[in-house]
Amino acid sequence: MQNQYAPHEDFVRLYNLYTGPQSIAADLAEQMVGATSANPLLVSTGSDLVLFPGGGASPIAESFRHSTRGFKEMTAVSHLGTTVAWLAEMHETGNPDWQHWASRLIHQANRTRELCNRDFVQKQIAVEAWRGQEEKIARLLDYGCRTTSEFLQDCLADPSKLSFDNVREDFLEPRPGSQMAVPFNDVMVATFALTFLDIAYRTMNWIHSQSIDWQKIMVLIAGPSGRPTAGLTWATNNMCHLLWRASGKSLPPERLLIAAHLPGLEVDELSNKEMVEKLEAVYRGYWCKTRVTADIGAKMFEGFPAFVPNIDAAPIITSATKTLAEMPRLRDPDDRLTAISRLRLVMEDPRQLLSNSVAEFIIDELCVQDMDPSRVRIPGFTNVDFPAVS
């Protein structure tokens, strides 16, 4: 048996002098923490934004996802398209439980339809960004529930209909002459877009209400967002684009770091002063240690090509496009080819947040329309007519 390898302790000491807990790098990072202690620090988690103003001031927070009005209602209908696809997968792989789940889904969709009316959307959900659109939103939600229920009832009566060919051609993207007034693909695009319209509207208004020096701000996207593999780059995390546009494009991209392995922070934890202080110290330390390395790299290798983040490189696709490696640009709300291609990409590409399917377009529209959500053009919704609630 070979002797277990261990590096010589003198090499270990030499190694640790630069990068260990008590090291030159740690000392320099701590120096930077002290020098930037008064700078604002903005931390985005999977569901909240927390602003640490600096200088020991108490943090300010805004929730933007699970705890907000309308998120579950809209997302429940968004998920119906993928739920039908999951049932088709169960059926095609020989799992008989698909019938049990289909029956439960039909029952719940029919019950939910009873709530799909203007009064419920206007008075119970009561989302400010949807004001004036409540009647059409009720029709959208009712249509999503009804068409899902009807399709699955047909599949229970004739299981051969629950093939992926039929799911695509009779439900998601019906063939010409189909009885479906609107393809379910449009329902998914519209519900995703309306959900993100509310998130972007509230979040960007909250950011605008803060006095932020965007040249000094230290930004961290901390903890997981969506799938464990998702949102790890500027191009795949829509919070980057949202903050950049909210700053009037003045946020330097190099001041934003994505750190999925750092601990997250929930708004209801902010009352624990001791824990918040420790987390702020962790966040500031991580940000500074990372920036020190980048700043020194620029000085060490001046004269060689510099790293410049490419934050606006989305491709444009046409009917001739067969494959995609990056998220394509959605040009207008009627660009169905791109809108639905983006739906496919966010499911196939593990790097993507599901909300990326519509996020950038909605953010840009809000900015163009001076933060007036009633003027925002919504893919799958604005120029689509949904049948009246029966």
N, C-alpha and C positions, 0 to 999 in steps of 0.2 A: 504493500500500500504506500503510495507516495505521501511525502510529508505535506501537510496543508500549507499553502502559500500565504505569506503575510509580508507586506512591504516593509522594508527596513525603517525603523522608527525615525531616523534622521531625514529620510525622504518624506515621511509623513509630516514631520515638523515643518519642513520646507514647503510642502504642499499647503498646509494649514495656515502658514504665515500670510498667504495671499487670500485664500478663499474660506478659511474656517470661521467658526463663530466669533473668535477673538482674533481678528486679522486686519490687514491693511484695507481690504475691500470693505469689511464691516465698519471699520473706523471712518472711512471716507463717506460711506452711505449714511452713517449716523451724523456726520458733519452736515451733509445735505439735508437731513431731516430737520436739524436745528435751524438751518438757514431758510427753510421753506415752511416752518411751523405756522406762520401766519397766512400762508396761501390757502385758498379754498380747495377742498377735496370733495369731488363728486363721485359717489359710489353707486353703481347700478347693479342690482341683483336680478334674479329671475322674475321678480314681481314688484320691486320697489326702487325708488330713487332716494338716496340719502345724501344731503349736502352738509358737510362739515365746514362751517365758515372759516375756521382757523383761529388760532390764538386761544384755544380752549373753549370757544363758544359752543353752545349746545347745538346738536344737529337738527336739521329740518328735513321732513320726509314727505313723499307722495307715493301712494300705491297706484299701480297702473294695470294690474291683471286680475288675478283670481277673486280678489275681494271687491271688485268694482261691478257696477250695475250693468246688466245686459250681457256680460261675458259668457256666463253659462248658458243663457237662453240662446244666444246667437251661435255659440260653438256647438251646442247640442244638435242643431240643424246642420251646421257645417259638416259634422261627423257622419251624418247619415249616408253620404255617398261612399265613404270609406267603409262604413259598417256593412253595407250591402256587399262590397268587394270582399270583406273578411268572410262573410257568410258563403260567398261563391267559392272562396278558397277552401273552406271547411267541406263544402259539398263535393268539390272536385277531388279532394284528398280522402274522401270516404268517411268523413266524420258525421254520423247521423244526428249529432246534437244541433246541426244547423236548423232543423225544423223547430226544435224547442226555442232556440234563440230568435228565429224569425217570428214565431208566434208572439213572443214577449215584446219584440220590437214593434210589431203591428199594433198590439194592444196599447203600448205606451205612446206611439205616434198618434193614434186616434184620440187618446185622452188629452194629449198635449194640444191637439187642434182646437179643443174647446177654449183654450186661452188665446188663440191667435186672432185677436181683434184689436181694433184701434185703441179702445179704452185701456186694455191691458198694457199695450206697448207705451201709450202716452202717460198713464197714471201709475202703473205698477213698476215698469222698468224705468221709465222717465229718464232717458239719457239725453243730456242737453245737445250733444252733437247730432242727434237724430230728429231734432225738433222740426216739425213740418212734414216729415217723411213717415209718420207713424202708420198711416193707412196702408201705404205701399209696403212697409216693413211687415205689417201683419199679413198681407197677402203673400209675401215671400216666405214667411215662416209656415203659414198654412199650406202653401203649395209644396214646400219641401217635405212636410210630414205626410200630406195626402199622397203624393206620387210615390214616396217610399213604401207606404202601406199598400197601395194598389199593386205595385210591382211585386212585392213579396207575397201578397195574396195569390197572384198568378203563379208564382214559383211554387208555392205550397200545393196548388191544384195540379201543376205540371212541373215536377222537379227538373225536367230537362231544360227548362227556361233559365235555371240558375247557372248558366255557363258564363265565362268571361266575355264570350262573343255577344251574348244577349245582354249582359250587364252594360257593355259599352254601347251596343246598337239600339237597345230598347229603353235605356235609362240615362246613362251618362251623356251620350252624344247620339241621340236618336236619329235614325235614318229619315230622309225626307218622307213626308206623309204620315209620320208617327202621330199618335194621339197626344203626346206630351207637348204642351204649348211652349215650354222652355226646357232646354237640356239641363240635366241636373248639374253638369259641370258649371253652368252659369250660377246656379244656386250656391255652389261651394265658393266660387270666386266672390260673389256678392256678400255672403255671410262673413267670409274672412275679411273683406274690405270694410264692411260696416263695423265689425269689431275693432279693427285697427284704426278706423277713423276716430272712434271714441278715445282709444288709448293715446293716439298721437295728439288729438286736440287737447285733452286734459294735461298730458305730460308737457307738451310744448308751452302751453299757457303757464303752467307752474314754473317752468324754467325761465320764461320771460319775466315772471314776477320777482325773480331773485336778482340781486345785484351781483353779477358774476364777471370777474375779470378773466376773459377767455385766454389771455396771454399768460396768466399765472395759474389757471386752474389745473389741478391734478385729477385726472379722471381714471377710474378703475371700474371695469365690468367684472364683478367678483362672483364666484360660485357658478354652478351650472345654470344654463338657460335651455329649457327644452331637453332634447335628447343629450346624453352625456357627451356625444361626439359633435354636437352642433354649436354654432355661434362662436367659434374660436378665432375668427379673423374678421377684419373690417368688412369684407365683402359678404360674409355669412351671418353677421350680427347686425340687425337693423337698428339697434340702439346707437351704433356708431353714426349712421347716417342721420338719425333723428337729432342727436346732439350737435352734429356738424351744421345741420340746417337751422336748428334752434339758435345757434350762435351767430347766425348770419354768415355762415361759412368762414368764421374767424377762428374757430378752434383748431389749433395746429394738430394735425393727425398724430404727431409723435408724442403728444401729451396724453394720449388715450392708450391705456394698456388693458388687455383682456387676460384675466387670471382666473380660469375656471377652477383651479385647485385651491384658491383661497376660500376661507369660510364666508358664507353669505350672511345677510343681516335682515331680519324681519322688522317691520315697523313697530309691532307690538313689543319688541325687545328694547326699544329706545328708552324706556323708563328705568332700565337697569344701568345707572350711571357708570358704575365700575366696569361692567362688561363692555359698554360702548367706548369708554376711554381706552381699554385694552385693544379693542378691534380697530379703533382709529389709529393707534400706534402701529399695529400690524400693517394696516393698509398703507400708511405713510412710509413705513420702513421698506415695504416691498416696492412701492412706486419709486422711491429714491434709489434703492439699490439697483433697480433695472435701468433707470435713466443714467446713473453714473457710468455704467458699462457702455451704454450707447454713446454718451457724450465723449467719453475718453476714446472710443473707437474712431469717432470722427476726427479727433485731434491726432491720433496715432497715424492714421492712414490718409491724411490730407494729400490731395494730388491724385488719388485713385478714385474711380467712380463712386459716388455717394449713393446711399440708400434713400430713395424718396418713395413713400407709400403711394400706390396707385389706387385712388379711392373712387375713380369714375371710369371704369373700363368695361362696362357691361356691353356685350355684343347685341347687334340687331339681327333678328332672324327673319327668314322668309319661308315660303312654302317649300323651298328647295332644301332647307336645313333638315338634316337627318339626326344629328347628335349635338349635344351641348356639354361643355366642360364647366361653364360658369353661368350664372343667372343672366338671362337676356333682358334687355331694356323693354319695358312696357311703354309704348309710345302714346297711346290714348285709350280711353275706356272701352272702345269698340274693337280693340286689337285682340280678338279672341284667341288667335293662334298663339300669341305670346302669353296671354293670361293663363291659358290651360297648360301650355308647355311649362310655365313656372310652377303650376300645381304638381305636374309630374316631377319636376326637378327637386322640389322640396321633399318629396317622398323618397326619391331614388338616391339623392345625395345626402349621406349621413352628416355632412358638415352643416346643412341648412336648418335654420329654425323654420317651422311650418308657416309662421306668420310672414316669412320673407316673400311668400307668393304675391303679396300685394303691398307690403310695407312702404317701399321706396316711392311707389307711385302716389300713395295717399299722402305721405309726408311732403313730397314736392308739390302736390296739388294744394295742400293747406297753405304752403308758403306762397304759392302763386296767387291764391285767392285771399290773401291777407287774413288768414286764420278764420275765415267764415265758412263753417262746415256745410252750410246750406248751398254753397256754390261749388262745392267739390264734386267733380265728376267721378262716379263710383263704378268701376268695372263690374259687369254682370248685373248691374242694377239700374243705373241712370237711364239708359236707353233700352231697357227691357221691360216688357209688360207682363206682369204676373196676373193670372186669373183672379177674379174676385172671390172672397171667402164664401163658400157655399153654406 
